[in-house]
Amino acid sequence: MLQHIFTGYNKQRLLRSAVVAVMDALWVALSFFLALLIRFEFRITSIPEKYSTVYADTIVWWALLCVAVLAMVGAYNCIWRYISLRDLSRLAVGYAILIGLGLALVVMFSVKMPRSYYCMGFLLSFCGSAFMRVSYRLLLQTRTGFANRSPQVAERIMIVGAGATGQTLLREFATHPELHGHVACLIDDNPGKYRMFLEGVRVVGDRTMIPAAAKKYNIDRIIYAITNATPESRREILNICSTTKCKLQVVPSLSQLVSEQVSVSQLKDVEVQDLLGRAPIQVNLEEIYGYIGGKTVLVTGGGGSIGSELCRQIAKSKPKQLIIFDVYENNLYDIQMELQRTYPELNMAALVGSVRNTNRITSVMETYHPDIVFHAAAHKHVPLMEDSPNEAIKNNVLGTYKTAQAAAKAGVKKFVLISTDKAVNPTNIMGASKRLCEMVVQMMNRRTETEFVAVRFGNVLGSNGSVIPLFKKQIAEGGPVTVTHPDIIRYFMTIPEAVSLVLQAGYYAKGGEIFILDMGQPVRIADMARNLIRLSGYEPDVDIKIVYTGLRPGEKLFEELLMKEEGLKSTDNHLIHIGRPIEMDDEQFVRNLEELRRACEQETGEIKAIVAQMVPTYHPQNN
């Protein structure tokens, strides 16, 4: 009978369940015997023989029936170290069924026993079975708690958030001694939870108490366990946490959690972007998949920071073919290998070449006939381009012009240029070159059937040339961390966020637009440096110094995203805006491009002056 009930169990699990079933059966027998003793004031000699005989004749069968019913309701499927109210509810359901069966059997077979015998017997049976299960978990938690308080424990932990997620983490630490963590206190902004206990751990205050509590309880690690907080609240709490020297971790966002299942293994270290407090960026994936899916897509500069992320997100859209074009073979190889592993069915071509090579880019266009081109190839380092201005023009401006001409000739339907906020009122040659690129695509849109557009945004976190890798390297070397100016600010966005908005803008494109991405609130670079130092476990200006080196050539204190004369128009996505195209003499602009080409090839030292004539908003003398 038991083998039938426990069908599908492996041997070890079957043995464990059989042992529990035997314990349940023995406890049922003992419970009803105790019920009989209680009825007759614990005097065995006072129990009438007729009751003793009925008990002896029925108890074995009754115990077996109890085990069978409990097995059917799943009372032997739970893991005792994780026993919960849901598991105890199965036990309650089983005993509810048993009460009904017991009454039916009493009536059917005319079993004559005192009424208190049944009431007390059922009550003792249920309480004993429940206690047997819960006591194992309590014993294990007590033993683990003592172990976690031993000197060998590596970390004392504070959990911010005394809700369901925090409770789950508490249970995991309590039942897994191998995690070597002891949760010493909880933080929660709900005043009703103050001084209350969750899983035996006290809530010691709200967010303002974090620094004091971290010091009082000798905290080594802080875990942010709130999944439904606003971005502003999350940013504020994490910034408070960062003022301590504790290691910081966060649980995944609510959208990443499934059925409230969160574990210590899912925790991630807090990164500087977590302190920016941006709301999650939403894009219409159906629109993106709709216009990219089944199309041949070319990405120039596909091995770079933006280009490689474009390739990743385009690959998700199931294109007919993805062509990755880059002059730097190492980056190209890396993204090729990554996409082959992640999307083995992807039709992909990885091609080495430069956008400065007219014959090469024309050959690629004519061979693959892409429907959409994302042009991300560019020189982007401001100080380097200031020292090599001719190279900025050759690669960025003339490379864009050659790629655009090849695209139009090959019948490309849509051409999307990746631009930058440095193109607005530029004070450096890199920004001026990107402004010329925007002018190129607007001119080409008016002269060809291809829809040419530009997408302009600010700095992206983690990109090649970003300040974050530089700061991390300086911190690892013991400092100092160098910032050009205490008041310098920049707009920031993560690479995946920026690329998703670029793809969305591509869907909106009708031709000639300059799309401007809403980068949120600007961030002071000095504040970012301090946050990164704190996240690394150091105190800014104490353990790691911050040194101000002065603005570099061509660098501005702040960047702009929109020129005054462009105007602004909204789209269906509130984070994407459209700047009105600027009117210009296309014929004269083409002649200027030819003069610019000859000047670059001659390696003239007057290139900045020539560019300033073509871009009236460029003021190199303000460097």
C-alpha positions as CSV (number, residue, x, y, z in Angstrom):
1,M,0.0,0.0,0.0
2,L,2.8,2.5,1.0
3,Q,4.7,1.7,-2.2
4,H,1.6,2.6,-4.3
5,I,1.1,5.9,-2.3
6,F,4.8,6.9,-2.8
7,T,5.1,6.0,-6.4
8,G,7.7,8.1,-8.2
9,Y,9.9,8.7,-5.2
10,N,13.6,7.8,-5.4
11,K,14.9,5.4,-2.8
12,Q,16.3,8.0,-0.4
13,R,13.2,10.1,-0.6
14,L,11.0,7.0,-0.2
15,L,12.9,5.9,2.8
16,R,12.6,9.4,4.4
17,S,8.9,9.6,3.7
18,A,8.4,6.0,5.1
19,V,10.1,7.0,8.3
20,V,7.9,10.0,8.7
21,A,4.8,8.0,7.9
22,V,5.8,5.4,10.6
23,M,6.3,8.3,13.1
24,D,2.9,9.7,12.2
25,A,1.3,6.3,12.6
26,L,2.9,5.8,16.0
27,W,1.9,9.2,17.1
28,V,-1.7,8.6,16.0
29,A,-1.8,5.5,18.1
30,L,-0.3,7.2,21.1
31,S,-2.6,10.3,20.7
32,F,-5.8,8.2,20.9
33,F,-4.4,6.2,23.8
34,L,-3.7,9.4,25.6
35,A,-7.2,10.6,24.8
36,L,-8.5,7.5,26.5
37,L,-6.3,8.1,29.5
38,I,-7.3,11.7,29.8
39,R,-11.0,10.6,29.7
40,F,-10.5,8.4,32.7
41,E,-8.2,10.7,34.7
42,F,-4.9,8.9,33.7
43,R,-5.9,5.7,35.5
44,I,-5.4,2.7,33.3
45,T,-7.3,0.4,35.7
46,S,-10.3,2.7,35.4
47,I,-10.6,2.2,31.6
48,P,-13.5,-0.2,30.9
49,E,-12.5,-3.4,29.1
50,K,-14.9,-2.7,26.2
51,Y,-13.1,0.6,25.4
52,S,-9.7,-1.0,25.6
53,T,-10.9,-3.8,23.3
54,V,-12.3,-1.4,20.7
55,Y,-9.1,0.7,20.8
56,A,-6.9,-2.4,20.3
57,D,-9.1,-3.7,17.4
58,T,-9.2,-0.4,15.5
59,I,-6.1,1.6,16.2
60,V,-3.8,-0.1,13.7
61,W,-6.2,0.3,10.8
62,W,-7.0,3.8,11.8
63,A,-3.3,4.7,11.9
64,L,-2.7,3.2,8.5
65,L,-5.8,5.1,7.1
66,C,-4.4,8.4,8.6
67,V,-1.0,7.8,6.8
68,A,-2.7,7.1,3.5
69,V,-4.9,10.2,3.6
70,L,-2.0,12.4,4.6
71,A,0.1,11.0,1.8
72,M,-2.7,11.7,-0.7
73,V,-2.8,15.4,0.4
74,G,1.0,15.7,0.0
75,A,1.9,15.9,3.7
76,Y,5.0,13.8,3.0
77,N,6.2,15.9,0.0
78,C,7.5,18.9,2.0
79,I,11.1,19.6,2.9
80,W,11.1,20.0,6.6
81,R,13.9,22.6,6.8
82,Y,11.6,24.9,4.6
83,I,8.3,23.9,6.3
84,S,5.8,26.7,5.9
85,L,2.1,27.5,6.6
86,R,1.3,26.2,3.1
87,D,2.7,22.8,4.1
88,L,0.9,22.8,7.4
89,S,-2.3,23.7,5.6
90,R,-2.0,20.4,3.7
91,L,-1.8,18.6,7.1
92,A,-4.9,20.5,8.2
93,V,-6.8,19.4,5.0
94,G,-5.8,15.8,5.6
95,Y,-7.1,15.9,9.2
96,A,-10.3,17.6,8.0
97,I,-10.8,14.6,5.6
98,L,-10.0,12.2,8.4
99,I,-12.6,13.7,10.7
100,G,-15.2,13.2,8.1
101,L,-14.0,9.6,7.4
102,G,-13.8,8.9,11.2
103,L,-17.4,10.0,11.8
104,A,-18.6,8.0,8.8
105,L,-16.8,4.8,10.1
106,V,-18.1,5.3,13.6
107,V,-21.7,5.4,12.3
108,M,-21.2,2.6,9.8
109,F,-19.6,0.2,12.3
110,S,-21.4,1.4,15.4
111,V,-18.1,2.0,17.3
112,K,-19.0,2.8,20.9
113,M,-16.4,5.1,22.4
114,P,-16.7,8.3,24.6
115,R,-17.1,11.5,22.6
116,S,-14.2,13.1,24.3
117,Y,-12.0,10.2,23.0
118,Y,-12.6,11.3,19.4
119,C,-12.2,15.0,20.0
120,M,-9.1,14.7,22.1
121,G,-7.6,12.1,19.8
122,F,-8.0,14.2,16.7
123,L,-6.6,17.3,18.4
124,L,-3.6,15.5,19.8
125,S,-2.9,13.8,16.5
126,F,-2.9,17.0,14.5
127,C,-0.9,19.0,17.0
128,G,1.7,16.2,17.4
129,S,2.1,15.8,13.6
130,A,2.4,19.5,13.1
131,F,4.8,20.0,16.0
132,M,7.0,17.1,14.8
133,R,7.5,18.9,11.5
134,V,7.9,22.4,12.8
135,S,10.3,21.4,15.6
136,Y,12.8,20.0,13.1
137,R,13.0,23.4,11.3
138,L,13.2,25.3,14.7
139,L,16.0,22.9,15.9
140,L,17.8,23.4,12.6
141,Q,17.5,27.2,12.8
142,T,18.7,27.3,16.4
143,R,21.7,25.2,15.5
144,T,22.4,27.3,12.5
145,G,22.0,30.5,14.5
146,F,24.6,29.4,17.0
147,A,26.9,28.3,14.2
148,N,26.4,31.7,12.4
149,R,27.3,33.5,15.6
150,S,30.6,31.7,15.9
151,P,33.9,33.6,15.4
152,Q,34.4,31.8,12.1
153,V,31.4,33.8,10.5
154,A,32.8,36.1,7.8
155,E,29.9,38.5,7.5
156,R,27.3,40.2,9.6
157,I,24.4,41.3,7.4
158,M,21.8,44.1,7.4
159,I,18.7,43.6,5.2
160,V,16.9,46.8,4.1
161,G,13.3,45.8,3.6
162,A,11.3,43.8,6.2
163,G,8.8,42.5,3.6
164,A,8.3,39.2,1.8
165,T,11.6,39.4,-0.1
166,G,13.5,40.2,3.1
167,Q,11.8,37.3,4.9
168,T,12.8,34.9,2.1
169,L,16.4,35.9,2.4
170,L,16.2,35.6,6.2
171,R,15.0,32.0,5.9
172,E,17.7,31.2,3.5
173,F,20.5,32.5,5.7
174,A,18.9,30.7,8.7
175,T,18.8,27.3,7.0
176,H,22.0,27.4,5.0
177,P,25.0,27.5,7.4
178,E,27.3,27.2,4.4
179,L,26.4,30.8,3.4
180,H,28.4,32.0,6.5
181,G,26.2,35.0,7.1
182,H,24.3,36.2,10.1
183,V,21.5,38.7,9.7
184,A,22.0,41.0,12.6
185,C,19.3,43.6,11.9
186,L,16.6,44.8,9.6
187,I,15.7,48.3,8.3
188,D,12.2,49.3,7.1
189,D,10.6,52.7,6.6
190,N,7.2,51.4,7.8
191,P,6.9,52.9,11.4
192,G,4.5,50.0,12.3
193,K,7.4,47.6,11.9
194,Y,9.8,49.4,14.2
195,R,11.1,47.2,17.0
196,M,9.1,44.3,15.6
197,F,10.7,40.9,14.8
198,L,10.8,39.1,11.5
199,E,12.0,35.5,11.6
200,G,13.6,36.4,15.0
201,V,15.5,39.5,13.7
202,R,14.6,42.9,14.9
203,V,13.6,45.9,12.8
204,V,15.9,48.6,14.2
205,G,14.7,51.7,12.3
206,D,14.1,53.4,9.0
207,R,16.6,54.4,6.3
208,T,18.0,57.3,8.4
209,M,19.3,54.7,10.9
210,I,21.3,52.8,8.3
211,P,24.7,54.4,9.1
212,A,24.3,54.2,12.9
213,A,22.9,50.6,12.7
214,A,25.8,49.5,10.5
215,K,28.2,50.8,13.1
216,K,26.3,49.5,16.1
217,Y,25.9,45.9,14.8
218,N,29.3,45.8,13.1
219,I,27.7,45.2,9.7
220,D,29.9,43.8,6.8
221,R,27.2,43.5,4.1
222,I,24.0,45.4,3.4
223,I,21.4,43.8,1.2
224,Y,18.7,46.0,-0.4
225,A,15.6,43.8,-0.5
226,I,12.9,46.1,-1.7
227,T,11.5,45.2,-5.1
228,N,8.7,47.8,-5.5
229,A,10.3,51.1,-4.5
230,T,10.3,54.1,-6.7
231,P,13.6,54.9,-8.5
232,E,14.0,58.0,-6.4
233,S,13.5,56.1,-3.1
234,R,15.9,53.3,-4.3
235,R,18.5,55.9,-5.2
236,E,18.2,57.7,-1.9
237,I,18.5,54.5,0.2
238,L,21.4,53.1,-1.8
239,N,23.2,56.4,-1.5
240,I,22.8,56.3,2.3
241,C,24.1,52.7,2.3
242,S,27.1,53.8,0.2
243,T,28.2,56.2,3.0
244,T,29.0,53.1,5.1
245,K,32.0,50.9,4.2
246,C,29.8,47.9,3.9
247,K,29.6,45.7,0.8
248,L,26.3,46.5,-1.0
249,Q,24.0,44.0,-2.8
250,V,20.6,44.2,-4.3
251,V,17.9,41.7,-5.1
252,P,16.7,41.5,-8.8
253,S,14.0,43.9,-9.8
254,L,10.3,42.9,-9.4
255,S,10.1,42.1,-13.1
256,Q,13.0,39.7,-12.8
257,L,11.5,37.8,-9.9
258,V,9.2,34.8,-10.6
259,S,6.6,33.8,-8.0
260,E,8.5,35.7,-5.3
261,Q,11.4,33.3,-5.6
262,V,14.5,35.1,-4.6
263,S,17.7,33.5,-3.3
264,V,21.1,34.7,-2.1
265,S,22.6,33.4,-5.4
266,Q,20.5,36.0,-7.3
267,L,22.0,38.9,-5.4
268,K,24.1,41.3,-7.4
269,D,26.6,43.9,-6.3
270,V,25.5,47.5,-6.4
271,E,27.0,49.3,-9.4
272,V,27.3,53.1,-9.8
273,Q,24.3,53.1,-12.2
274,D,22.1,51.8,-9.4
275,L,22.7,55.1,-7.7
276,L,21.4,57.2,-10.6
277,G,17.8,56.5,-9.7
278,R,16.5,56.3,-13.3
279,A,13.1,54.8,-13.9
280,P,13.3,51.6,-16.1
281,I,13.2,52.6,-19.7
282,Q,10.3,51.1,-21.7
283,V,10.3,50.5,-25.4
284,N,7.7,48.9,-27.7
285,L,9.4,45.6,-28.5
286,E,6.7,44.6,-31.0
287,E,7.4,47.7,-33.0
288,I,11.1,47.0,-33.0
289,Y,10.8,43.4,-33.8
290,G,8.3,44.3,-36.5
291,Y,10.6,46.6,-38.5
292,I,13.8,44.6,-38.0
293,G,12.5,41.1,-38.0
294,G,13.1,39.4,-41.4
295,K,15.3,42.3,-42.6
296,T,19.0,42.4,-43.6
297,V,20.7,44.7,-41.1
298,L,24.3,46.2,-41.3
299,V,26.0,47.6,-38.2
300,T,29.1,49.6,-38.8
301,G,31.5,49.8,-35.8
302,G,29.8,46.6,-34.7
303,G,32.6,45.6,-32.3
304,G,32.4,48.8,-30.3
305,S,30.4,49.5,-27.1
306,I,27.3,50.8,-28.8
307,G,27.7,48.7,-32.0
308,S,28.1,45.4,-30.2
309,E,24.9,46.1,-28.1
310,L,23.1,47.0,-31.3
311,C,24.1,43.6,-32.6
312,R,22.9,41.8,-29.5
313,Q,19.5,43.5,-29.5
314,I,19.1,43.1,-33.3
315,A,19.9,39.4,-33.0
316,K,16.9,39.1,-30.6
317,S,14.6,40.5,-33.4
318,K,15.3,37.6,-35.7
319,P,16.7,39.5,-38.7
320,K,17.1,37.8,-42.1
321,Q,20.8,38.5,-41.8
322,L,23.0,40.6,-39.6
323,I,26.2,42.0,-41.0
324,I,28.8,43.3,-38.5
325,F,31.4,45.6,-40.0
326,D,34.4,46.9,-38.0
327,V,38.0,47.9,-38.6
328,Y,39.2,46.4,-35.3
329,E,39.4,42.6,-35.7
330,N,39.6,41.7,-32.0
331,N,36.4,43.4,-31.0
332,L,34.7,42.0,-34.2
333,Y,35.8,38.5,-33.3
334,D,34.5,38.9,-29.7
335,I,31.0,39.9,-30.7
336,Q,31.0,37.2,-33.5
337,M,31.8,34.4,-31.0
338,E,29.3,35.7,-28.5
339,L,26.4,35.9,-30.9
340,Q,27.3,32.4,-32.3
341,R,27.0,31.0,-28.8
342,T,23.8,32.9,-27.9
343,Y,22.0,32.7,-31.2
344,P,23.3,29.6,-33.1
345,E,20.6,29.9,-35.8
346,L,21.5,33.6,-36.5
347,N,22.5,34.3,-40.1
348,M,25.5,36.5,-39.5
349,A,28.5,37.8,-41.4
350,A,31.4,39.5,-39.6
351,L,33.5,41.6,-42.0
352,V,36.7,43.5,-41.4
353,G,37.0,46.9,-43.1
354,S,37.0,50.7,-42.7
355,V,34.2,53.1,-43.5
356,R,37.0,55.4,-44.9
357,N,37.6,52.9,-47.7
358,T,35.2,53.8,-50.4
359,N,35.6,50.6,-52.4
360,R,35.3,48.3,-49.4
361,I,32.1,49.8,-48.0
362,T,30.6,50.0,-51.5
363,S,31.4,46.4,-52.1
364,V,29.8,45.3,-48.8
365,M,26.6,47.3,-49.6
366,E,26.3,45.8,-53.1
367,T,27.1,42.3,-51.9
368,Y,24.6,42.1,-49.0
369,H,22.0,44.7,-50.0
370,P,21.0,45.6,-46.4
371,D,17.6,47.0,-45.7
372,I,18.7,48.9,-42.6
373,V,22.1,50.4,-41.7
374,F,23.0,51.5,-38.2
375,H,26.2,53.6,-38.5
376,A,28.0,53.5,-35.2
377,A,31.6,53.6,-36.5
378,A,33.4,56.7,-35.2
379,H,36.3,58.2,-33.3
380,K,34.8,59.4,-30.0
381,H,37.7,60.4,-27.6
382,V,37.6,64.1,-27.3
383,P,41.2,64.8,-26.1
384,L,42.7,62.4,-28.7
385,M,40.8,64.0,-31.5
386,E,41.9,67.4,-30.4
387,D,45.5,66.3,-31.1
388,S,44.5,64.5,-34.3
389,P,41.7,66.6,-35.9
390,N,42.3,65.5,-39.4
391,E,41.7,61.9,-38.3
392,A,38.4,62.9,-36.7
393,I,37.2,64.4,-40.0
394,K,38.5,61.5,-42.2
395,N,36.8,58.8,-40.0
396,N,33.7,60.5,-38.7
397,V,32.7,63.0,-41.5
398,L,34.1,61.5,-44.7
399,G,33.5,57.9,-43.4
400,T,29.9,58.8,-42.8
401,Y,29.6,60.4,-46.2
402,K,31.1,57.4,-48.0
403,T,28.9,55.0,-46.1
404,A,25.8,57.1,-46.7
405,Q,26.6,57.3,-50.5
406,A,27.1,53.5,-50.7
407,A,23.9,52.9,-48.8
408,A,21.8,55.1,-51.1
409,K,23.4,53.5,-54.2
410,A,22.6,50.0,-52.9
411,G,19.0,50.9,-52.2
412,V,19.1,50.8,-48.4
413,K,15.7,51.7,-47.0
414,K,16.7,53.2,-43.7
415,F,20.1,54.6,-42.5
416,V,20.4,55.5,-38.7
417,L,23.4,57.6,-37.6
418,I,24.6,57.3,-34.0
419,S,25.3,60.9,-32.9
420,T,26.2,62.6,-29.6
421,D,25.2,65.5,-27.4
422,K,28.7,66.9,-28.1
423,A,27.4,67.9,-31.6
424,V,25.4,70.6,-30.0
425,N,27.3,73.9,-29.9
426,P,30.6,72.0,-30.0
427,T,33.8,73.3,-28.5
428,N,35.9,70.3,-29.7
429,I,36.6,68.8,-33.1
430,M,35.0,65.5,-32.2
431,G,31.7,67.2,-31.5
432,A,32.0,69.4,-34.6
433,S,32.7,66.3,-36.7
434,K,29.5,64.6,-35.4
435,R,27.6,67.8,-36.1
436,L,28.8,67.5,-39.7
437,C,27.7,63.9,-39.8
438,E,24.2,65.0,-38.8
439,M,24.3,67.5,-41.6
440,V,25.5,64.8,-44.0
441,V,22.5,62.5,-43.3
442,Q,20.0,65.4,-43.5
443,M,21.5,66.4,-46.9
444,M,21.5,62.8,-48.1
445,N,17.9,62.4,-47.0
446,R,16.8,65.2,-49.2
447,R,18.8,64.0,-52.2
448,T,18.1,60.2,-52.2
449,E,15.2,57.7,-51.7
450,T,16.9,56.3,-48.5
451,E,15.5,57.5,-45.2
452,F,18.4,59.0,-43.4
453,V,18.1,59.9,-39.7
454,A,20.3,60.6,-36.7
455,V,19.9,59.7,-33.0
456,R,21.7,61.9,-30.5
457,F,22.3,61.0,-26.9
458,G,24.9,61.6,-24.1
459,N,27.4,59.4,-22.3
460,V,26.8,55.7,-21.8
461,L,28.0,53.9,-18.7
462,G,30.6,51.2,-19.3
463,S,31.4,52.3,-22.9
464,N,34.9,52.4,-24.2
465,G,36.3,55.7,-23.0
466,S,33.8,56.0,-20.2
467,V,35.0,57.5,-16.9
468,I,33.8,54.5,-14.9
469,P,36.6,52.0,-16.0
470,L,39.1,54.8,-15.5
471,F,37.9,55.5,-12.0
472,K,37.8,51.8,-11.1
473,K,41.4,51.4,-12.3
474,Q,42.5,54.4,-10.2
475,I,40.7,53.1,-7.1
476,A,42.3,49.7,-7.5
477,E,45.7,51.4,-7.7
478,G,45.0,53.2,-4.4
479,G,44.2,56.6,-6.0
480,P,44.0,59.3,-6.6
481,V,40.9,59.5,-8.6
482,T,41.2,62.3,-11.2
483,V,38.2,64.5,-12.1
484,T,38.7,67.5,-14.5
485,H,36.5,69.9,-12.6
486,P,34.4,69.9,-9.4
487,D,31.3,71.2,-11.3
488,I,31.5,69.2,-14.5
489,I,28.2,67.3,-15.2
490,R,27.2,64.8,-17.8
491,Y,24.1,63.0,-18.9
492,F,24.3,59.2,-18.4
493,M,22.4,56.1,-19.6
494,T,23.3,52.4,-19.7
495,I,24.4,51.0,-23.0
496,P,21.3,48.6,-23.3
497,E,19.0,51.5,-22.5
498,A,20.5,53.8,-25.1
499,V,20.5,51.1,-27.8
500,S,16.9,50.1,-27.1
501,L,15.9,53.7,-27.6
502,V,18.0,53.9,-30.8
503,L,16.1,51.0,-32.2
504,Q,12.8,52.5,-31.2
505,A,13.7,55.8,-32.9
506,G,14.6,53.8,-36.0
507,Y,11.0,52.6,-36.1
508,Y,9.7,56.2,-35.8
509,A,12.0,57.5,-38.6
510,K,10.5,58.9,-41.7
511,G,13.6,60.6,-43.0
512,G,15.6,63.7,-42.0
513,E,14.9,63.7,-38.3
514,I,17.4,64.1,-35.5
515,F,16.1,62.1,-32.7
516,I,17.1,63.2,-29.2
517,L,17.0,60.8,-26.3
518,D,15.9,61.9,-22.9
519,M,18.9,61.2,-20.7
520,G,17.2,62.1,-17.4
521,Q,18.9,64.3,-14.9
522,P,22.5,65.2,-15.4
523,V,25.0,63.7,-13.0
524,R,27.9,65.5,-11.4
525,I,31.1,63.5,-12.2
526,A,32.6,64.3,-8.8
527,D,29.6,62.8,-7.1
528,M,29.9,59.7,-9.3
529,A,33.6,59.3,-8.3
530,R,32.7,59.6,-4.6
531,N,29.9,56.9,-5.0
532,L,32.3,54.6,-6.8
533,I,34.9,55.0,-4.1
534,R,32.3,54.2,-1.4
535,L,31.1,51.2,-3.3
536,S,34.7,50.0,-3.4
537,G,34.7,50.1,0.5
538,Y,36.7,53.3,0.9
539,E,36.1,56.8,2.2
540,P,36.4,59.6,-0.4
541,D,39.2,62.1,0.3
542,V,40.3,60.0,3.3
543,D,41.3,56.6,1.9
544,I,41.2,57.6,-1.7
545,K,41.9,61.2,-2.7
546,I,40.0,63.0,-5.5
547,V,42.2,65.3,-7.5
548,Y,40.9,68.0,-9.9
549,T,43.1,68.3,-13.0
550,G,41.3,71.0,-15.0
551,L,39.2,70.9,-18.1
552,R,40.9,69.1,-21.0
553,P,41.1,70.7,-24.5
554,G,37.7,70.9,-26.0
555,E,35.9,69.9,-22.9
556,K,32.7,71.7,-21.6
557,L,31.4,71.8,-18.1
558,F,28.0,70.6,-19.4
559,E,26.6,69.1,-22.6
560,E,23.5,70.1,-24.4
561,L,21.1,67.8,-26.3
562,L,19.3,70.3,-28.4
563,M,20.3,73.4,-30.4
564,K,18.0,76.4,-30.0
565,E,17.0,76.6,-33.6
566,E,16.0,73.0,-33.9
567,G,12.7,73.1,-32.0
568,L,11.3,70.0,-30.4
569,K,8.6,67.5,-31.3
570,S,7.4,64.6,-29.2
571,T,6.9,60.9,-30.2
572,D,4.8,58.1,-28.8
573,N,7.8,57.3,-26.5
574,H,8.2,60.2,-24.0
575,L,11.9,59.5,-23.9
576,I,12.4,60.2,-27.6
577,H,12.1,63.6,-29.1
578,I,12.6,65.0,-32.6
579,G,14.6,68.1,-33.5
580,R,13.4,69.9,-36.6
581,P,15.9,69.7,-39.5
582,I,18.0,72.8,-40.1
583,E,17.8,74.3,-43.6
584,M,21.0,74.6,-45.5
585,D,22.4,74.9,-49.0
586,D,23.0,71.3,-50.0
587,E,25.0,72.1,-53.1
588,Q,27.3,74.4,-51.2
589,F,27.6,71.8,-48.4
590,V,28.7,69.1,-50.9
591,R,31.3,71.5,-52.3
592,N,32.5,72.2,-48.7
593,L,32.8,68.5,-48.1
594,E,35.1,68.1,-51.1
595,E,37.3,71.0,-49.9
596,L,37.3,69.4,-46.4
597,R,38.4,66.0,-48.0
598,R,41.3,67.7,-49.8
599,A,42.4,69.6,-46.7
600,C,42.5,66.4,-44.6
601,E,44.5,64.5,-47.2
602,Q,47.0,67.3,-47.3
603,E,47.2,67.1,-43.5
604,T,46.6,70.8,-43.1
605,G,47.0,72.4,-39.8
606,E,44.0,74.7,-40.5
607,I,41.3,71.9,-40.3
608,K,39.6,73.4,-37.2
609,A,39.2,76.8,-38.9
610,I,37.8,75.1,-42.0
611,V,35.3,73.1,-39.9
612,A,34.3,76.3,-38.0
613,Q,33.2,77.8,-41.4
614,M,31.0,74.8,-42.1
615,V,29.6,74.6,-38.5
616,P,28.7,78.1,-37.3
617,T,28.0,76.9,-33.8
618,Y,31.6,75.4,-33.4
619,H,33.8,77.7,-31.4
620,P,37.3,76.1,-31.1
621,Q,38.7,79.3,-29.7
622,N,36.7,78.7,-26.5
623,N,38.8,75.6,-25.6
